[in-house]
Amino acid sequence: MAHMETDNETAITMFILLGFRNAPELQIPLFLIFLIIYSVTMAGNIIIIVLVITDRNLHIPMYYFLGNLSCLESFYTSTLLPRMLASFLTGDRTISVGGCFIQLYCFGALVVAECYLLASMSYDRYLAICKPLQYATLMSRRLCFLLSAASWLCGIMVMTLVISLMSQLKFCGPHEIDHFFCELTPVINLSCSDTTVVTLVGLTVSIIDTVPSCLLTLLSYVRIIAVIIQIPSADGRKKAFSTCSSHLIVVSIFYGSLIFVYALPKKETLKDVDKIFSVFYTVLTPLMNPLIYSLRNKEVKKALRRAVNKYGISK
C-alpha cells in the first residue's frame, strides 16, 4: 500500500474496495452475471440513442428525454461496472484516492441528474395525458432542452460542491472501503479530519435532490392514473395502467433504494443491506430503464424495425 508522509501523519494514496468479500467463491459467477448485465444495459441504451438521433419520427419531447436518459445510463453504468468486473476477474481491489474521487464525482453527478430527469419525464407525460390540447404549447423544444440541461447541470454543481469539500479532508488510515464502489458515506468515514461539514452537506443535498423530485414524479403519475381511470375503453385503461405501473415500479426501485442508502440514518448493522440496495439503483435500474421506458414502446419498436429493414435487408 502506497503512503506519503505529511505533517507527521501518514496519508494514504490508495483505497481498497472490499466489495462482496463475504462470498469469495462467487467471484466468477458474479463476474459473469454483471458482465451480462453491463452488456445488455449498454446495448439497449446505445440502440435507443441511435434510434432517437436517426429516426425523425422520434424527434418529439418524450423521446428526447428518453434519449437523454439512455445517454445518462450509459455513462452511469460505465463509471462502476468495468472497474467492478476487473476486480472480480483479477482480484485487484485497489483504487487510488484520486481515482476514487473521480468515480464518486461522476457517479454522484449522474445520480442527481437522473433524479431530475425522471421528474422532467414524468412532468412531460403528465402534460401529454392530462393536458393534451395544451401539450404542444407547454412542452416546447426550448423547455425540453432547458429541463434536460438543468438536470445535468444540477448534478455537476452538487457534486462539485461535495467533492471540493472532500478534497480538503485527510486520509491517514484505515484504507478499506466496505463497499463495491466509492460511495459517499464509506469514503467520508475513512477520513481522519473533521467531517462534520461535508457529512451535513452530503445529507442535505441527498435529501434535497431525492425527496422533492421523487414526490413530483409520484404526484405526476397519480394525476395520470386519475385521468386513466376515466378512459371509457377497458382495453385502453388496461394498456395505460400497464405502462404506468411498469414506470412506477422502476421509479419506486430507484428512489426507494436511493432514499434508503443516502437519506436514512446510518447503522453499522445495515452495511450489507446498504450494498444490496446500492445494487438496485446502480445496476438494476440502468438495466430496466431501456426495457421499460423504451424498448416496450410501440413507436420505438417501429423505429427499430425500420432501422433493421433499412440497414439489414439492404445489405
C-alpha positions in Angstrom: 0.0 0.0 0.0 1.4 3.4 -1.0 1.7 6.1 1.6 3.2 9.5 1.9 4.3 11.5 5.0 2.5 14.8 5.6 2.7 16.8 8.9 3.9 13.8 10.9 0.9 11.8 9.7 0.8 9.0 7.2 -1.5 10.0 4.3 -2.7 7.1 2.3 -2.8 7.3 -1.5 -4.8 4.1 -2.2 -8.1 2.6 -1.0 -9.2 -1.0 -1.0 -12.7 -1.7 -2.2 -13.8 -4.7 -0.1 -16.8 -5.3 -2.4 -18.6 -8.6 -1.8 -15.9 -10.0 0.4 -18.2 -12.4 2.2 -18.7 -14.5 -0.9 -15.2 -15.2 -2.4 -16.4 -18.4 -4.0 -18.9 -16.4 -6.0 -16.4 -14.0 -7.7 -16.5 -15.7 -11.1 -20.3 -16.3 -11.2 -20.7 -12.6 -10.1 -18.3 -11.6 -12.9 -20.4 -13.4 -15.5 -23.7 -12.0 -14.1 -22.5 -8.4 -14.0 -20.8 -8.8 -17.4 -24.1 -9.9 -19.0 -26.0 -7.1 -17.2 -23.4 -4.5 -18.4 -23.5 -5.8 -22.0 -27.3 -5.8 -22.1 -27.6 -2.4 -20.5 -25.1 -0.8 -22.9 -26.6 -2.4 -25.9 -30.1 -1.4 -25.0 -29.1 2.2 -24.3 -26.9 2.6 -27.4 -29.8 1.3 -29.6 -32.1 3.9 -28.1 -29.7 6.7 -28.5 -29.0 5.8 -32.2 -32.8 5.5 -32.9 -33.7 8.8 -31.3 -31.0 10.6 -33.2 -31.5 9.0 -36.6 -35.3 8.4 -36.8 -37.3 11.6 -37.4 -40.5 10.1 -36.1 -38.8 10.1 -32.6 -37.9 13.8 -32.7 -40.5 14.7 -30.1 -40.2 15.7 -26.4 -40.9 12.2 -25.0 -38.1 10.5 -27.0 -35.8 13.5 -26.5 -36.0 12.8 -22.7 -35.6 9.0 -23.3 -32.5 9.6 -25.4 -31.1 11.8 -22.6 -31.9 9.1 -20.1 -30.2 6.4 -22.2 -27.1 8.6 -22.6 -27.0 9.2 -18.9 -27.5 5.5 -18.1 -24.6 4.6 -20.4 -22.2 6.9 -18.6 -23.8 6.0 -15.2 -23.1 2.2 -15.7 -19.7 2.7 -17.1 -18.4 4.6 -14.1 -18.9 1.5 -11.9 -19.2 -1.8 -13.7 -16.0 -2.0 -15.7 -14.0 -1.4 -12.5 -16.1 -3.9 -10.6 -15.7 -6.5 -13.4 -11.9 -6.1 -13.4 -11.9 -6.6 -9.6 -13.9 -9.8 -9.9 -11.6 -11.2 -12.6 -8.2 -10.1 -11.3 -8.8 -9.8 -7.6 -7.2 -6.4 -7.6 -9.4 -4.2 -5.4 -7.2 -1.2 -5.0 -8.1 2.3 -6.3 -6.2 5.5 -6.0 -7.6 8.3 -3.8 -7.8 10.5 -7.0 -9.5 7.7 -8.9 -11.9 7.2 -6.1 -12.8 10.9 -6.1 -13.3 10.9 -9.8 -15.6 7.8 -9.7 -17.5 9.4 -6.8 -17.9 12.7 -8.7 -19.0 11.2 -12.0 -21.4 8.7 -10.3 -22.9 11.2 -7.9 -23.4 13.8 -10.7 -25.2 11.3 -12.8 -27.4 10.1 -10.0 -28.5 13.6 -9.2 -29.1 14.3 -12.9 -31.2 11.1 -13.2 -33.4 12.2 -10.3 -34.3 15.5 -12.0 -34.5 13.9 -15.5 -37.0 11.3 -14.2 -39.0 14.1 -12.7 -38.9 16.0 -16.0 -40.1 12.9 -17.9 -43.0 12.4 -15.5 -44.0 16.0 -16.0 -43.8 15.6 -19.7 -46.2 12.5 -19.5 -48.5 14.5 -17.2 -48.8 17.3 -19.7 -49.3 14.8 -22.6 -52.0 12.8 -20.9 -53.7 15.4 -18.6 -53.4 18.5 -20.8 -53.3 17.1 -24.4 -54.7 20.2 -26.1 -52.0 22.5 -24.4 -49.2 19.9 -24.7 -47.6 21.2 -27.8 -47.5 24.8 -26.4 -46.5 23.9 -22.9 -43.8 21.3 -23.7 -41.8 23.3 -26.3 -38.4 22.3 -27.7 -36.9 25.1 -25.6 -38.4 23.8 -22.4 -37.2 20.2 -23.2 -33.7 21.5 -23.7 -33.8 23.6 -20.5 -35.2 20.7 -18.4 -32.6 18.3 -19.7 -29.7 20.8 -19.4 -30.8 21.8 -15.9 -30.8 18.1 -14.8 -27.2 17.6 -16.0 -26.1 21.0 -14.6 -27.6 20.3 -11.1 -25.7 17.0 -10.9 -22.4 18.7 -11.9 -22.9 21.6 -9.4 -24.0 19.4 -6.5 -21.0 17.1 -6.8 -18.6 19.9 -7.5 -19.6 21.3 -4.1 -19.3 17.9 -2.3 -16.0 16.9 -3.9 -14.5 20.3 -3.2 -15.3 19.8 0.5 -14.0 16.2 0.4 -10.7 17.3 -1.2 -9.9 19.2 2.0 -10.1 16.0 4.0 -7.1 14.0 5.1 -7.0 10.2 4.9 -4.4 8.6 7.1 -5.9 5.2 7.7 -7.7 2.8 7.6 -7.8 2.5 3.9 -10.6 -0.1 3.4 -13.9 0.9 1.9 -16.6 -1.6 2.8 -18.4 -1.3 -0.5 -18.1 -2.3 -4.2 -17.5 1.3 -5.3 -16.5 4.7 -3.9 -19.8 5.6 -2.2 -20.0 8.9 -0.3 -20.5 7.8 3.3 -17.9 5.0 3.4 -15.3 7.3 2.0 -16.1 10.1 4.4 -15.9 7.7 7.3 -12.3 6.9 6.4 -11.1 10.5 6.9 -9.1 11.4 9.9 -10.2 15.1 9.6 -13.3 16.7 11.0 -16.1 15.5 8.6 -19.0 17.4 10.2 -19.4 19.9 7.4 -19.1 17.5 4.5 -21.4 15.0 6.2 -24.0 17.6 6.8 -23.7 18.9 3.2 -23.9 15.4 1.8 -27.0 14.5 3.8 -28.6 17.8 2.9 -28.1 17.6 -0.8 -29.1 13.9 -0.8 -32.5 14.8 0.8 -33.0 17.9 -1.5 -32.1 16.0 -4.7 -34.1 12.8 -4.0 -37.2 13.6 -2.0 -38.7 16.6 -3.9 -38.0 15.0 -7.3 -39.5 11.7 -6.1 -42.6 13.4 -4.8 -43.0 15.4 -8.1 -42.6 12.2 -10.1 -45.1 10.2 -8.0 -47.6 13.2 -8.0 -47.4 13.3 -11.8 -48.2 9.6 -12.1 -51.1 9.9 -9.5 -52.6 12.6 -11.7 -52.0 10.5 -14.8 -53.7 7.4 -13.2 -56.7 9.6 -12.2 -57.1 10.6 -15.8 -56.7 7.0 -17.0 -59.5 5.8 -14.7 -61.8 8.0 -16.7 -61.0 6.3 -20.0 -64.2 4.6 -21.2 -62.5 1.7 -23.0 -61.5 -1.2 -20.8 -58.7 -2.1 -23.2 -57.4 1.5 -23.2 -57.4 1.6 -19.4 -55.6 -1.8 -19.2 -52.9 -0.7 -21.6 -52.4 2.7 -19.9 -52.2 1.1 -16.5 -49.7 -1.5 -17.7 -47.4 1.3 -19.0 -47.8 3.4 -15.9 -47.4 0.6 -13.4 -44.1 -0.5 -15.1 -42.8 3.0 -15.0 -43.8 3.3 -11.3 -42.0 0.1 -10.5 -38.7 1.4 -11.9 -39.1 4.8 -10.3 -40.0 3.2 -6.9 -37.0 0.9 -7.0 -34.7 3.8 -8.0 -35.9 6.3 -5.5 -36.6 3.8 -2.7 -33.1 2.4 -2.8 -31.6 5.9 -3.0 -33.6 7.2 0.0 -32.7 4.1 2.0 -28.9 4.5 1.2 -28.5 8.2 1.4 -31.3 9.9 3.3 -31.9 7.5 6.2 -29.6 7.4 9.3 -26.6 5.1 9.0 -26.2 2.0 11.2 -23.3 -0.4 11.4 -25.6 -3.4 11.2 -27.1 -2.2 7.9 -23.8 -2.1 5.9 -24.6 -5.3 3.9 -28.2 -4.2 3.4 -26.9 -0.9 2.0 -24.8 -2.8 -0.5 -27.8 -4.8 -1.7 -29.9 -1.6 -2.1 -27.0 0.0 -3.9 -27.1 -2.8 -6.4 -30.7 -1.8 -7.2 -30.0 1.8 -8.2 -26.5 1.3 -9.6 -27.1 -1.9 -11.7 -30.7 -3.0 -11.9 -32.4 0.3 -12.8 -30.0 1.1 -15.7 -30.8 -2.4 -17.0 -34.6 -2.0 -16.5 -34.9 1.6 -17.8 -34.3 0.9 -21.5 -36.5 -2.2 -21.4 -39.4 -0.5 -19.5 -39.3 3.1 -20.9 -38.2 2.5 -24.5 -37.9 -1.0 -25.9 -41.5 -1.9 -24.9 -42.7 1.3 -26.5 -44.6 0.8 -29.8 -43.0 3.8 -31.6 -39.5 2.7 -30.6 -40.3 -0.9 -31.8 -41.4 0.6 -35.2 -38.2 2.7 -35.4 -36.1 -0.4 -34.6 -37.9 -2.3 -37.3 -37.4 0.4 -39.8 -33.7 0.6 -38.9 -33.3 -3.2 -39.3 -35.1 -3.1 -42.7 -33.0 -0.2 -43.9 -29.6 -1.4 -42.8 -30.1 -5.1 -42.6 -32.1 -6.2 -45.7 -30.4 -3.7 -48.0 -27.1 -5.3 -47.2 
